[in-house]
Amino acid sequence: MPTNPQPTARLFQRPVLLLLAALLGLGLLFGGCGRQEAQPPKEGQAPQEAKPITLKYAFFAPANTFPARQMDKWAEEVEKRTNGKVKVEKFPGGTLLTAQNMYDGVLKGVADIGLSCPSYEPGRFPLIGVSDQPVAYPNARVASLVLYDLVKEFQPQELADFKVLTVFNTEPAYIQSKKPVQRLEDITGLRLRTTGTGVPVLKALGGTPVGMPQSEIAQALQTGVIDGYITSREVLLDFKYAETVKYVTDYPLVTVSFAAVMNKNVWNSLPPDVQKVIDDLGREMALWTGTYLDNHVKESLAWATKEQGLKVITLTPEEKARWDAKLKGVTDAYVKEVEAKGLPAQKFLQRLTELRDKYAQEYK
């Protein structure tokens, strides 16, 4: 009688099928868990492994100076507006780059961003130098907005190797002296500390320029090495110069321009959203810095007059006209020199005058 194998096969098939089904179910369970863990983050949520972009920002002067306050404000705004996507490492006080190598240091990548004064490198930034002439800016806010607009409009070739983040200006420099200066004759032989564009201006007025670091001014005033200095007036309070200097002649002279620039390779590597945040801050920082300095100058003058007996001297209209005539020659000579290099210095000056008058009305 032949043997029928089917019943026996069925006995073995059922457990095997049950085992396979169980294994398949476990595979789907664990496989599903694995896919869930690998899912990308939800919209608006940064990946856990993402690290912030770090930008190194260098400045040559101490952290308590007004340009360094600008650096602090810029860093704060960039970090806030990028939701922490960018972090700014600040290096004030020449700890990374100095005034002598700031712009070259940015080109070489020593710092990602550098802040310095174009006038500290004579001949390198000739068109911007027009703004540093005695052009009668009324205050730092107007001077900063004018310079920003001029750089945007003329796109100076001297800045082509950089990404310009912002530019701004000091208020005009004033003669601050131990003796009253009311007439041109009072300046003759007066030894005044000044730098850069202030040298030809002081010579034109009949004074004697003296060059020295900021750190030596206080002692030089006390020992009589100098009779005063030419610079913006926040130093009366910041460096306590009003304890020795008792007179300010209310006649605006030259300004000192500042340019904050970024290495172009670094700029090109930034995401578009970060670039937009930085671009949006350009004019805003020019206005903020000029306003900050003007307010600080008011505070400085109030302290110096009330606590130290400082006196502000106003020139008569006739005397002011004499000073204006002397300094017009200084500006004309500089513009002619820059024009000889094939640069539009005269148009730059004309536009500067138009913008100065416009903003002077808006920001009295």
C-alpha positions as CSV (number, residue, x, y, z in Angstrom):
1,M,0.0,0.0,0.0
2,P,1.7,3.2,-1.1
3,T,2.6,5.8,1.6
4,N,0.9,9.3,1.4
5,P,3.4,12.0,2.4
6,Q,1.0,15.1,2.4
7,P,-0.3,14.9,6.0
8,T,3.3,14.7,7.3
9,A,4.4,17.7,5.2
10,R,1.5,19.8,6.5
11,L,2.7,19.1,10.0
12,F,6.0,20.7,9.2
13,Q,4.8,23.5,7.0
14,R,2.6,25.3,9.6
15,P,5.3,26.0,12.2
16,V,7.7,27.0,9.5
17,L,5.2,29.5,8.1
18,L,4.5,30.9,11.5
19,L,8.2,31.3,12.2
20,L,8.7,33.1,8.9
21,A,5.8,35.4,9.5
22,A,7.1,36.3,13.0
23,L,10.6,37.1,11.6
24,L,9.1,39.2,8.8
25,G,7.0,41.2,11.4
26,L,10.1,41.9,13.5
27,G,12.0,43.0,10.5
28,L,9.3,45.5,9.5
29,L,9.1,46.7,13.1
30,F,12.8,47.4,13.5
31,G,13.2,48.5,9.9
32,G,10.5,51.1,10.5
33,C,12.2,52.4,13.6
34,G,15.5,52.8,11.7
35,R,13.8,54.9,9.0
36,Q,12.1,57.1,11.5
37,E,15.4,57.9,13.2
38,A,17.0,58.8,9.9
39,Q,14.3,61.3,8.9
40,P,15.6,64.9,8.2
41,P,14.8,67.6,10.8
42,K,11.5,69.4,10.6
43,E,11.2,72.6,8.7
44,G,13.0,75.5,10.5
45,Q,14.9,73.2,12.8
46,A,18.7,73.2,12.4
47,P,20.5,69.8,12.1
48,Q,22.0,68.7,15.4
49,E,25.5,68.5,13.9
50,A,25.4,72.0,12.3
51,K,28.1,74.3,13.7
52,P,27.9,78.1,13.6
53,I,29.9,80.1,11.0
54,T,32.8,81.8,12.9
55,L,34.1,85.2,11.6
56,K,37.2,86.8,13.0
57,Y,36.9,90.6,13.3
58,A,40.1,92.7,14.0
59,F,40.5,96.3,15.0
60,F,43.6,98.2,16.1
61,A,42.3,100.4,18.9
62,P,41.1,99.6,22.4
63,A,37.6,98.1,23.1
64,N,36.3,101.3,24.7
65,T,36.8,103.5,21.6
66,F,33.8,104.4,19.5
67,P,34.8,102.3,16.4
68,A,35.1,99.3,18.7
69,R,31.6,100.0,19.9
70,Q,30.5,99.8,16.3
71,M,32.3,96.4,16.1
72,D,30.4,95.2,19.1
73,K,27.0,96.4,17.8
74,W,27.7,94.9,14.3
75,A,28.6,91.5,15.9
76,E,25.5,91.6,18.1
77,E,23.2,92.3,15.2
78,V,24.7,89.7,12.9
79,E,24.4,87.0,15.5
80,K,20.9,87.9,16.4
81,R,19.6,88.3,12.9
82,T,21.1,85.0,11.7
83,N,19.6,83.2,14.8
84,G,23.1,82.2,16.0
85,K,24.1,80.8,12.6
86,V,27.0,83.2,12.7
87,K,29.4,83.8,15.6
88,V,31.8,86.8,15.6
89,E,35.2,86.6,17.4
90,K,36.3,90.1,18.2
91,F,40.0,91.1,18.3
92,P,40.3,94.8,19.4
93,G,43.4,96.6,20.5
94,G,45.7,95.2,17.8
95,T,45.6,91.7,19.3
96,L,45.3,90.2,15.8
97,L,46.2,93.0,13.3
98,T,47.4,96.5,13.8
99,A,46.7,99.8,11.9
100,Q,49.8,99.2,9.8
101,N,48.8,95.8,8.5
102,M,45.0,95.6,8.9
103,Y,44.0,95.7,5.2
104,D,46.8,93.4,4.0
105,G,46.0,91.0,6.9
106,V,42.4,90.7,5.7
107,L,43.6,90.1,2.1
108,K,45.9,87.3,3.4
109,G,43.1,85.8,5.5
110,V,44.7,86.5,8.9
111,A,41.3,88.0,9.9
112,D,38.0,87.6,8.1
113,I,37.1,91.2,8.8
114,G,39.2,94.2,9.5
115,L,38.4,97.7,10.6
116,S,40.9,100.5,10.0
117,C,41.4,104.1,8.7
118,P,42.2,104.4,5.0
119,S,44.0,107.7,5.8
120,Y,46.5,105.7,7.9
121,E,47.9,104.3,4.6
122,P,48.7,107.3,2.5
123,G,48.3,106.8,-1.3
124,R,46.4,103.5,-1.0
125,F,42.9,105.0,-0.8
126,P,43.1,108.3,-2.8
127,L,39.5,108.8,-3.6
128,I,38.2,108.1,-0.1
129,G,40.9,110.6,1.0
130,V,38.8,113.4,-0.5
131,S,36.3,112.9,2.3
132,D,39.1,113.4,4.9
133,Q,39.8,116.9,3.6
134,P,38.5,120.1,5.5
135,V,35.1,119.9,3.8
136,A,33.0,121.4,6.7
137,Y,31.1,118.3,7.8
138,P,28.8,119.5,10.7
139,N,29.0,116.2,12.7
140,A,29.8,112.5,12.5
141,R,26.3,111.4,11.5
142,V,26.3,113.5,8.4
143,A,29.9,112.7,7.6
144,S,29.2,108.9,7.9
145,L,26.1,108.9,5.7
146,V,27.8,111.0,3.1
147,L,30.8,108.7,3.0
148,Y,28.6,105.6,2.8
149,D,26.6,107.0,-0.1
150,L,29.8,108.0,-1.9
151,V,31.4,104.6,-1.6
152,K,28.2,102.9,-2.9
153,E,27.8,105.4,-5.8
154,F,31.5,105.6,-7.0
155,Q,32.6,102.1,-6.1
156,P,36.3,103.1,-5.6
157,Q,38.7,100.8,-7.3
158,E,40.9,101.0,-4.2
159,L,38.3,98.9,-2.4
160,A,37.8,96.4,-5.2
161,D,39.8,93.6,-3.5
162,F,37.5,93.6,-0.5
163,K,33.8,93.1,0.4
164,V,33.0,96.5,2.0
165,L,30.7,95.9,5.0
166,T,30.3,99.5,6.1
167,V,32.1,102.8,6.2
168,F,31.7,105.7,8.7
169,N,33.4,108.9,9.8
170,T,34.5,110.7,12.9
171,E,33.1,114.1,13.7
172,P,35.5,116.9,12.4
173,A,38.7,117.5,14.3
174,Y,38.9,120.7,16.3
175,I,41.9,122.6,17.8
176,Q,41.9,121.8,21.5
177,S,44.6,123.8,23.3
178,K,45.9,125.1,26.6
179,K,45.8,128.7,25.2
180,P,42.9,130.3,23.5
181,V,43.0,130.3,19.7
182,Q,40.7,133.0,18.3
183,R,42.6,134.3,15.3
184,L,45.1,132.9,12.8
185,E,47.8,134.8,14.5
186,D,47.2,132.7,17.7
187,I,48.1,129.5,15.8
188,T,51.5,130.8,14.6
189,G,54.2,128.6,16.2
190,L,51.7,126.6,18.2
191,R,52.8,123.0,18.6
192,L,49.8,120.8,18.1
193,R,49.7,117.0,17.8
194,T,48.1,115.9,14.6
195,T,48.3,113.0,12.1
196,G,47.6,112.3,8.5
197,T,45.4,114.8,6.7
198,G,45.7,117.2,9.7
199,V,49.4,117.9,8.9
200,P,48.9,120.0,5.7
201,V,45.8,121.7,7.3
202,L,47.7,122.8,10.4
203,K,50.6,124.0,8.2
204,A,48.2,126.1,6.1
205,L,46.9,127.7,9.3
206,G,50.4,128.5,10.5
207,G,50.8,126.0,13.2
208,T,53.6,123.4,13.9
209,P,52.5,119.8,13.5
210,V,53.8,117.3,16.0
211,G,53.5,113.6,15.5
212,M,53.2,111.2,18.4
213,P,51.1,108.2,19.6
214,Q,47.9,108.8,21.4
215,S,49.4,107.2,24.5
216,E,52.0,110.0,24.8
217,I,49.6,113.0,24.5
218,A,48.6,113.4,28.2
219,Q,52.2,113.6,29.4
220,A,53.2,115.8,26.5
221,L,50.5,118.3,27.5
222,Q,51.5,118.3,31.1
223,T,55.2,118.8,30.3
224,G,54.7,121.4,27.7
225,V,56.1,119.4,24.8
226,I,52.8,120.3,22.9
227,D,50.4,123.1,23.3
228,G,47.4,121.0,22.3
229,Y,46.2,118.7,19.6
230,I,43.7,118.5,16.7
231,T,41.2,115.7,16.9
232,S,37.5,115.0,17.6
233,R,36.2,116.0,21.0
234,E,35.2,112.8,22.6
235,V,38.8,112.5,23.8
236,L,38.2,115.4,26.3
237,L,36.3,112.8,28.4
238,D,37.7,109.5,27.2
239,F,41.3,110.4,27.9
240,K,40.6,113.1,30.4
241,Y,42.5,115.7,28.3
242,A,40.1,118.4,29.6
243,E,42.1,118.3,32.9
244,T,44.9,120.0,31.0
245,V,43.3,121.5,27.8
246,K,41.0,124.4,28.5
247,Y,40.0,125.7,25.1
248,V,38.2,124.3,22.0
249,T,38.1,126.5,18.9
250,D,34.7,125.9,17.2
251,Y,35.9,125.5,13.7
252,P,35.5,122.0,12.0
253,L,38.7,120.8,10.3
254,V,39.3,117.3,8.9
255,T,37.6,114.0,9.6
256,V,39.1,110.4,9.8
257,S,37.2,107.8,7.8
258,F,36.9,104.2,8.7
259,A,36.2,101.2,6.5
260,A,35.2,97.7,7.7
261,V,36.1,95.2,5.0
262,M,35.8,91.4,4.6
263,N,38.0,88.9,2.8
264,K,36.3,88.3,-0.6
265,N,36.8,84.5,-0.4
266,V,35.2,84.4,3.0
267,W,32.3,86.5,1.7
268,N,31.7,84.2,-1.3
269,S,31.6,81.2,1.0
270,L,28.7,82.6,3.1
271,P,25.2,81.4,2.5
272,P,22.9,83.9,0.7
273,D,20.8,84.5,3.8
274,V,23.8,85.5,5.8
275,Q,25.1,87.7,3.0
276,K,21.7,89.5,3.0
277,V,21.8,90.1,6.7
278,I,25.3,91.7,6.4
279,D,24.3,93.8,3.4
280,D,21.3,95.1,5.2
281,L,23.5,96.3,8.0
282,G,25.8,98.4,5.9
283,R,24.0,101.8,5.9
284,E,22.4,101.1,9.2
285,M,25.8,100.8,10.9
286,A,27.1,104.0,9.3
287,L,24.1,105.9,10.8
288,W,24.3,104.1,14.1
289,T,28.0,104.8,14.5
290,G,27.8,108.5,13.6
291,T,24.9,109.0,15.9
292,Y,26.6,107.2,18.8
293,L,29.7,109.4,18.4
294,D,27.7,112.6,18.2
295,N,25.9,111.8,21.4
296,H,29.1,110.8,23.1
297,V,30.7,114.1,22.0
298,K,27.9,116.0,23.6
299,E,28.4,114.1,26.8
300,S,32.2,114.8,26.7
301,L,31.7,118.6,26.1
302,A,29.1,118.8,28.9
303,W,31.5,117.1,31.4
304,A,34.5,119.2,30.2
305,T,32.7,122.5,30.5
306,K,31.0,121.8,33.8
307,E,33.7,119.8,35.6
308,Q,36.9,121.2,34.1
309,G,36.0,124.7,33.1
310,L,36.5,124.2,29.3
311,K,35.7,127.2,27.1
312,V,34.4,126.9,23.5
313,I,35.7,129.8,21.3
314,T,33.5,130.9,18.4
315,L,35.2,132.7,15.5
316,T,33.9,136.0,14.2
317,P,32.4,135.8,10.6
318,E,35.4,137.8,9.3
319,E,37.9,135.4,11.0
320,K,36.1,132.3,9.8
321,A,36.3,133.7,6.2
322,R,40.1,134.0,6.6
323,W,40.4,130.3,7.8
324,D,38.1,129.2,5.0
325,A,40.3,130.8,2.4
326,K,43.4,129.1,3.8
327,L,41.9,125.6,3.8
328,K,40.3,125.8,0.4
329,G,43.8,125.7,-1.1
330,V,44.5,122.5,0.9
331,T,41.4,120.7,-0.5
332,D,42.0,122.0,-4.1
333,A,45.6,120.8,-4.0
334,Y,44.5,117.3,-2.9
335,V,41.7,117.0,-5.5
336,K,44.1,118.1,-8.2
337,E,46.7,115.5,-7.1
338,V,44.1,112.7,-7.2
339,E,42.7,113.8,-10.6
340,A,46.2,113.5,-12.0
341,K,45.9,109.8,-11.2
342,G,42.9,109.5,-13.5
343,L,40.4,109.4,-10.7
344,P,37.1,111.4,-10.5
345,A,38.1,113.4,-7.4
346,Q,36.3,116.6,-8.6
347,K,33.0,114.8,-9.2
348,F,33.5,113.0,-5.9
349,L,33.9,116.3,-4.1
350,Q,31.0,117.9,-5.9
351,R,28.7,115.0,-4.9
352,L,30.1,115.1,-1.4
353,T,29.0,118.7,-1.1
354,E,25.5,118.0,-2.3
355,L,25.1,115.1,0.1
356,R,26.6,117.0,3.0
357,D,24.1,119.8,2.5
358,K,21.2,117.4,2.1
359,Y,22.0,115.4,5.3
360,A,22.9,118.5,7.3
361,Q,19.2,119.6,6.8
362,E,17.9,116.2,7.8
363,Y,20.2,115.8,10.8
364,K,20.6,119.2,12.4
